[in-house]
Amino acid sequence: MKIGLEVHVALPTHSKLFCSCSTEDADQPNTNICPICMGFPGSKPSLNKEAVRIAKSVSKALNCKINQSISFVRKTYFYPDLPKSFQITQLAGSIGIGGEIKLSSSTVRIRRIQIEEDPARIIRESKYTLLDFNRSGIPLIEIVTDPDITSEDQLREFLSVLRSILYYIGVDIDKEMKADLNISLGENRVEIKNVTGIKNLIDASRYETKRQGEIIKSGRQPEKETRSYEEASQTTVSSREKETDEEYGYIYEPDLTDFSVSGLEIKEDVFDARQISREIADKYSLDYKTILELIALDKDALNLLKHGLEKTNLKPDLVLNALEAKKRFGNAVNEKSLVLLAGYIEKGIQIDREIIKKVENGIPPAEDVISDEKIDDSIEKELSSSPDLVERYKKNPKVVDFIVSTISKKYGIPQKKVAVRIKDILAKYIK
Ligand SMILES: [Zn+2]
């Protein structure tokens, strides 16, 4: 089996790729729009440098060669979501070329990372097709891999590694991710278009693997075709053939000049949660997988983990347990309360919502409850080792107050608790 992906992810910019319209979610359709992102004739795009900077960061993080001078092309097709009849995208002048992601037992090559604009959103009502241009012009990157994935486990691992790397650059794969999946078990390549989200991608690949496997078993070959994924039935169905590359009629985009990316600073360090997890696990003898699960998609957890291990005297496994409790109950813990939470765990107290609430309010674990037995033992010990106290009491019962306060101080037991038990025990000594 060979699987290749084309993953489209939105870039976290404030404005769109070729105009200054906001990328924020709007309450009303067609409010974040202008002649440029609606594709009016004569409107001219101008490039959003922040989108290019983020795309450059992604390219670096995925070990691509970065094209120092990028260019754009027009990909022509006729569809209601694209009134100017072409999408501005990249080909030879793509920002990133020839990278890779290393997995635990294989490598997935990245063919290309390109910047492109999202088309409008199509909403189909019973008798109408509605268009919302708020999405039109949102900056996307498309990450194109070679068909190097050979199993469902590898697909799963690739997506989780990619998700974590993008997360640390500020790109959220869960927000809006669409992917085209190429799968071939036999001689012909089958493409499944526009699969949204990681779960659907894995489900689509599982179904398609089974479908193609059965065709091959029966002695035939799966057809070369384009299919679409039906989420409700978790199946793929044959769909209208889309245009071929020739039909897209790519031409150079004359409204955008070649753009030099050398001046764009990559602020984020390339971050591989796997490497950091390995380092922490080795240094403190902790479980690698537990750490990776905690920090892969959680900057706060990473900072808390480092803070807890470097700046406090907490035992490493306590810090890890505290962070796992944090994960279970949401974002209830900050740096200050990490120590408190670890304190509860150290005392063997089961962490639940109530404890998390106490931690949030800065309440430390209560002092150990002193058992009656311990109180009695302490009183006995004191009376037997100081017979003079008993003698004084015999002569003057008011001495009891002095005895109570002495025992309370010496054994760290509240006076009230000593007072409750003292008379019964004294009675034994007086007999
Ligand atoms: Zn606009």
Residues whose N, C-alpha, C, O or C-beta is under 5 A from the ligand:
A	BS01	ZN	C19 S20 C21 N32 I33 C34 I36 C37
